[in-house]
Amino acid sequence: MAELEGLEFGKSDFVLLDEVTMEQFMENLKLRFEKGRIYTFIGEVVVSVNPYKQLDIYGKEVIEDYRGRELYENPPHLYAVADAAYKAMKRRAKDTCIVISGESGAGKTEASKFIMQYIAAITNPSQRAEVESVKNVLLKSNCVLEAFGNAKTNRNDNSSRFGKYMDINFNFNGDPTGGHINNYLLEKSRVVQQQEGERNFHSYYQLLRGGSDDLLKSLYLQRDPAEYAYTSQGATVTLASNNDSLCHKAVLAALKVIGFTADEISSIYKILGTILHLGNLQFTSDGEHATLDGEDTVKHISKLTSTEAENARKALLYRTVATGGGEVIEKGHNEQQASFGKDAFAKALYERLFGWIVGRINAVIEVKDYNPALHGKNTVIGVLDIYGFEIFYNNRSLFIELILRQEQDEYQREGITWQHIEYFNNQIIVDLVEQSHKGIISILDEACLTVGKVTDTVCLDSMNKKLGQHPHYTSRKLLPPDKTMEFNRDFRIRHYAGDVTYSVEGFLDKNKDPLFQDFKRLMYNSSDPVLKEMWPDGKMSITEVTKRPLTAATLFKNSIIALVDKLACKEPYYVRCIKPNEVKSPLLFDDARCQHQVAYLGLLENVRVRRAGFAYRQPYARFLQRYKMTCEYTWPNHLMSTDQEAVEAIVNQHGFEDDVAYGLTKLFVRTPRTLFTLEQERAALIPILVLFLQKVWRGALARMRCRKIRAIYTIMTYYKCYKVKAHFWEVERRFANVRNMADYGKSVEWPASPATLAQFHSITQHLYRRWWARQLIKNIPPSDMAEVRAKVAALAALCGERVDWGYSRAWERDYLANAKDSMLTSSNFVRITKELKNKDQYGHVLFSCFVRMLNWFNSTKDRALLITDKHIYRLEPKKHFKVQKRIALDTVVGLSVTSGTDQMVALHTASHDDILVHLQRGQLNPNQDRVGELVGTLTDHFTRVKNTTLPVKVRSTGVQVHMSGKPKSISVESKPGQTIADFKKSRAGFTLLMPHQ
């Protein structure tokens, strides 16, 4: 540690002092305080001096400096002990606790806040919502508990007036999963009485100064704390009004974050208002009985507690008592009894409110749905912040815990030879206070149980008689010359750190701390569910026999025993807080005051034990488990006879044999440097081991995955074979008898094929269709084959875009030569075609019919169209079919038709002088389409004879043509009143006007 801070700051660990004397200890403590070094180590114990000023040593950067580091790697700090406790919990799955002790004003509460802040900051890197919620509630609960459990004292503006022990639960990942808060020894007497210069609990002033006008009005309160007896005794009601107002808002926000409902928050402030009104109740004497001054206050109390006003008044003025015969009578209070009962009721209200708030917080933050088998081990870090070291003029409490005997006993138990350190055995003081039948608590309880008038003085006389021979007890009666004690009032306990004087005034009343059953029944019968929940003991009838309630001293003793039991099962870490002066100055160091605290905290003895002892000790098995990878003889498992021999092998390999001692069950390491070196080597080896384990495990996973994949592929192969065969079987079953079917199986549905048979399925379907077509074609006469081929060609060319194309009728082709279609002109046409055939030597006629077409002058005329295997002829019917134009069939490069029912056909030529005609129906088939016949005949001829494809375009609205080299657009329109189809000139070209249908 000396390497981390310069010598000008003193020794950062008291174990490094040249000599262990009080003078050197105080000199080092004072030097570090003056240099702004408020933390100093004693081994693993942190000594903290309240600086009374803000220091820039708690930010995120500082947290990162201490995160995951060993205790001795950084200068002393609260973060160091917090990280050590967290690492011990996470590494060894060991429950730990951090005990924060010191007198009021020494900084215990602030220390616990910084420890909580550190633990919250270093956990949960993944920022999961549920873990963040737990951390948020744990941090916010501090704000609420301070408001209701802290107060301003003459020593501290924010003094905890209760002991707080908080368990934080962690999962196996080290993330907080919940927590639990235990509160001890709430100073409820502060509710009704404060010393000069002090205040009641913060909650009252925050309510009065920070509450909204509507809230105060609903509680029948005024904003000035001086108006209320319980908040005006300490003469400091004007202190920090702005701070109270801001704190009230913070508490309200914290309550909502924690999960308190609006009704629950309302009930909390109603109870605070009730207590304030109780304090202002005044009683006057009416003979033997007391009466109330101001019925309005009682009405306010009854409304705030949701009880009947008359019942509240009776509870304040009367006590209901059951006689031995079961008779119930009402016994009126005198003025003193009524006032005492009112104060007891106010204290009990606040105590139960505080306990309910703690319980409500616990219900939110407790670990839920925890299953060790599923979630791993649940570990705990406890944080204890407890008051009780104050030296009042009327001292009522003392709490001290020493670890020195535990330290020395362990060395003796393990057979380790070391220098024995003498220290005061506190057991004799403990027995003086709490020994059964003889101790102060027993004498006090006995006096409280005695029937009749027993006074504080009688109780003191009883202690003088029973404890007069005790070497650590005295009083003025036993030691008359000592004028620092008063007769019949004071007694003194001689403690190793100094003498402590106690006054017996009020001892019996405070120890009995009675609360009349009438108040319990009144609250239990409240219609406010929160208030009713706080008073379950009010359920009992007045005639029921109940045990006498435990006295305050016994409750105190039981609380401390329960607390010590909690701490005993955890690995402890300590923060010892010291108050440097009484005036809260950041500069003044009161040597006498600090020396007294060093003495009663046992810090000097702690230094002696640490110097003479060992900084680290660990059972052999656990040490071996952690560091066996650093030695070749112990990794992965040793072959030696005992774990101790294996540990010796590790120590000897690293050359640390002079810095250790071997106990019966544990290894003791003298200096932290040895442990640090081992941790460094372990940290360097961990990545190598992790990589090795990852390699082995990944190899095992890969082999398992490979075996699974092989099995999968085997299953897939057999399954695919099955699916293929199943498909074959199904196809065979469905098509087994198609040869004998009327449609040769065309109606049979094909089964869905596996993906692997998609190509085979397509080929099979194609083969079937060819077979099916062959079965149909072989029954067709050869004379009909030309028509069949033409229809097939038309089907392929039109691609289904023209619905009606005449496929269902017989195609005549040469309609002009057919007497049935053209009875008046057919003979003349036949004669002309014979002449043309002889002249042009064509083979046969492909198609002929009458058409409506455009001439060279863009006028429409009726003409005859003759298409042979060599030429296309345009003939004049009225002039005995005179040839007007002859075009070689080879010049035709394409056809265009529409998708409608019109009979327009455009024959595109290579010379860009296209032929546009509208086919006219004759007598043979007056309502049948002839476009499909022309398209099929020409495309079939080009395919079979010329071995070329004739492109066919099917347009939805019109066609595009070239006339005399100029492009024209031909559209189709239906016109009402139009009798015949005819072409009409338009802007873009021509329009075919069709009769309206």
Helices and strands as residue ranges (DSSP letters): G 7-9, G 14-16, H 22-34, E 39-42, E 45-49, H 60-66, H 78-92, E 96-101, H 108-122, H 129-149, E 150-151, E 159-160, E 163-170, E 176-184, G 188-191, H 202-210, H 213-218, G 225-227, G 229-231, H 241-258, H 262-279, E 282-286, E 289-293, H 295-304, H 309-317, E 318-322, E 328-332, H 335-365, H 372-375, E 379-385, H 404-414, H 427-434, H 440-449, H 456-467, E 473-475, E 490-495, E 498-503, H 507-512, H 517-524, H 529-534, G 536-539, H 552-568, E 571-578, H 591-600, H 603-612, E 616-619, H 620-627, G 628-630, H 643-654, G 657-659, E 660-662, E 666-669, H 672-734, G 738-740, G 755-757, H 758-777, G 782-784, H 785-798, G 815-817, H 826-840, E 845-854, E 860-868, E 871-876, G 877-879, E 882-888, G 889-891, E 892-898, E 904-909, E 915-919, H 931-944, E 952-955, E 958-963, E 966-975, E 982-985, E 989-995
